[in-house]
Amino acid sequence: MNRTAQAVVLFLTGGAVLRAGFTDLYLQYVKAGLRPLLLAAGFVLIAAAAATVWYEMRAARANRTARTARTPGTPDPDRNHEDGDDADGDSENGAQTHAHTHREPRVSWLLVLPFFALILVAPPAPGSYSALRSGTALQPTWDFAKLPADDPLRLELLDYASRAAYDHGRSLDDRRIKVTGFVALDRGGTPYLTRMVLNCCAADARPVKIGLTGHTPTTALPPDSWIEITGAYTGRKAKDPVNGGVIPFIKVDKVHQVPAPRDPYGN
């Protein structure tokens, strides 16, 4: 790929990264806290593209100036000497041979197609299919902050799961709790409230699952639908069949469907 094509690819990559960073599209790929680094990377790529074009133009001007200043009879440094051209050879034929030697395959321009896909199409976040085929990301936690006295108490799904699994619900007893996530149904029809969490980017997304018991209208909960449940702590737990991790449960009183959140990877 020649320098011009390299500059185009760099510019398209930087533009796609900046578009994602200046909109919510980046949340489909990386954690929210990485936005400043993403924007910085986009600006660096565009600056690199501009520098590549500038150096290429400067080199072209220098070559034209050198050809103009060359005196008659001076050998042309741009001729292809490997083809055995002599001083009386056809200069036009040598120039054509030189151009042919350095011609780039046009198929290399297909490299730009993924960038248009990135700009025009936002991939969906992993859903119930991925969640049921990945082990829970819930890890043992022993330090829990004091909860507010709100009623009902709104908790992030990871916070409820950690308290229910490793604090034995001590901070959750006698509390009405609201949690939001998407629905996943295992092969036996057991419903789980799920959120995918990231360490860095979407490639390492793993689920945190809460089993639902009580008033769970499974026929009205299609997989991947986002719901908000109001319920209470229950000591029931299960083992994740994928990695043996803990899956706590919540006893459901009310369920209603909600729109998918801006950040699908939030806790």
N, C-alpha and C positions, 0 to 999 in steps of 0.2 A: 504494500500500500504506500503510495507516495505521500509527500508532506501535506498536500492539499486535502487529500482524503483523511489523513490523520487529524487535521485541524477540524474538519467537518464532524468527525466522530466525537472528538473532544468537546466541541461546542454543543452537539446534540445531547451528549451525556450530561454536561453541566446544566443545560437548559432543563432537562428532565428532572434532575436532582433539585434545582431551584423551584420548579413548579411544584414538586411534591413537598418541599420544605415550606413554601409560602401558603400552602393549603393544608387541609387535613389528610391529604393523600398519603403523606409520609407515615401516618399512624398505622397504615396497613403493612408497613415494612419494619419499622424500628420503634423503640420506646420513645415516649414523648420527650424525655430528658435529652435525647440525642439531636434534637432539632438544630441547635446552634452549630454543632459540628457538621451536620448535613448541609446547612446553608454555606458554611465556610468552604466545604469541599466543592460545592457547585460553583462558587466564585473563582476558586483556584483553577478548576477545569476550564472555565471560560477564558480566564486570563492566559492559561497555557495555550488554548486554541488561538487567541489573538497574537500571542508571541510567535507561534509557529508560522502564521500567515505573514507576519511582519518580517521575520528572518528569511522566509522564502522569497518575498518580494524584493528584499534588499539584495539577496544573492542574484536574483534575475537581473536587477538593474546593474549590478557590478559586472555580470557577464556581458550585457549589452554594451556597456561602456568600454570594456576590454576589446570587444570585437570592432567597435568603431575606431578605437585608437590604434589598432593593429596595422602595421605598415605592410605594403605589398610584398609577397614572398615569405612572410613570416608563417611558420607552420600553425595551423589551427588546433589549439589544445582540445577542442571539443570533438575532433574527428576520432573515429574508432580505428586506432592503429592496430588493433588485434586482427583486423580483417585483411591486413596486408596491403593497404592503400599506399601508393607511392606519390611522389610530389606532383605527378601529372595526372593522378587519378581523378575520378569524377567526384567532386566535392558534394554535389547534391546527393549522390548515391551513398556517400559516407554518412551524411547527416541522417538519411532515412534509416541506415543500418543502426546508427547510434540510438535513434528514437525507438526502433523496434526492440533493441536490446533491453531498454528500460521500461517498456510498456507494462502497465499493471493490469491484471485481469479484472474485467468489469464486474465479475461476480463478487468481488470484495466489497462492493457497495451494498450488498445485502446485509452487511453488518449494521447498517443504520436502522433496519426494520425493527429490532427489539426496542429501540428508543422511542419510535412512534407508538409502539404498543404500550410502553410505560406511560407516555403522555396521554394517550387516548383512552386506555382501559385500566380501571382500578381493580386489582384482583380481590376476591372476597377473602375475609379472614378465615382461618381454619374453623370448621364447625363440628357438629356432633360426630361425623364420620371419623375425623382425626382424634377427637377427644376419647372415643371409646376404644381406639386402637393404641392409645398412649397411656402409660402409667401416670397416676396422679403426681403432681409436682409438690404436694404438701410436705413440708419438712418440720421436724420437731422444733417447737418454739416454747420458751419458758418465761419470757419477759412480756407482760401484757399491760398496756396503758389502762388507766382508769376510764371507764365508759361514762358518757354523759347520762343525765337522768331523763332523756327524751322518751316519749311514749307515743307511738312505737319507736324503737331504736333502729335507726338505719345503719347497717353495717356493710362493708365490702365483703364480698363472698370469701375471699381469702382470710379475712379477719374472723368471720364467724367459724369457718372450717378449722382454723388454728385453735381458737378458744374451745370449740366443741371437742376437738380431738385430743388436745394436750393440756388444757386447763380444766378438763372434765366439766365444763359448763358452769364453773363456780361464779363467773361474772355474768352468766346468762340466765340463771334461774329466775323464774317469775318475771321475765321480761317479754314483751311483744317485740318481735324482730322483723325488719324488712330487709330483704336481700334480692338482688337482681342478677340475672344470668340467662343463658340460653338453655333450651331443653335438649337433653340427650336420652334416648331410650335404648337400654340394652336388649339382648335377644329375648330375655324373659319378659320384656315390657316394663321393667322397673325404671321410673323416671329419675333423672339426675338434673340438678341445676348446676351449670358449668360456666366457668370463665377460663379462657386461655391466658397464661401469664408468660412474660418474656424475660430472659436474661439479658438479651441484647437486641435480637431481631426476630422477624417472623419465622426464620428457619429453625430456631430453637424453641418455638412455642410449645408449651405443655399445659395440660388441663389441671384445674383444681375442681373437684366434684363434691357436691353435696347430695345425698340421697333424700328423696322426698317421700314422706309418709303422711297419713292423715287424709285431708280432703284434697286429693289430687285427681282432677278430671282428666285422665290420660288421653281420652278420645279427643279432647279439646286442646291438647298440647302437642302439636306436630313437632318433630325434631327441627332444631335450629330456630324455633320461634323464641323471641325474647320475652320474658315474663318477670313480673315483680311479685314475690310471694310475701305474705304476712303470716308469721307462725311463731312457734316457741321451741326452745331447746328440748331435745330428747337425747338420752344417753345411748341410743342405738348407734352402732357402728358396723361397718363391713370392710372386707379386704378388697382392694382393687385387684381384679383377676389378672391384670397385665404385669404389675410389679409388686403386688402384695402390700401396697401402701394403705394408709387409713382413709376410709371414706366415712365421715360423720353424716348424720341425718338431721333433718329438721321436720317438726310436726307442723303441717300446713293448715292454716285456717282459711286464708283467702288467696286467690290467684287472679291476676289480670295481666293481659298482654300489653307490652310497651314497645315503642320503637327501638331499633338497634341503637346503641349509644355511639357518640362521636368517636370514642376510643374503644374499640372492641377488645383490646388487650388490657384494659384497666382491671384492677383487682376486684 
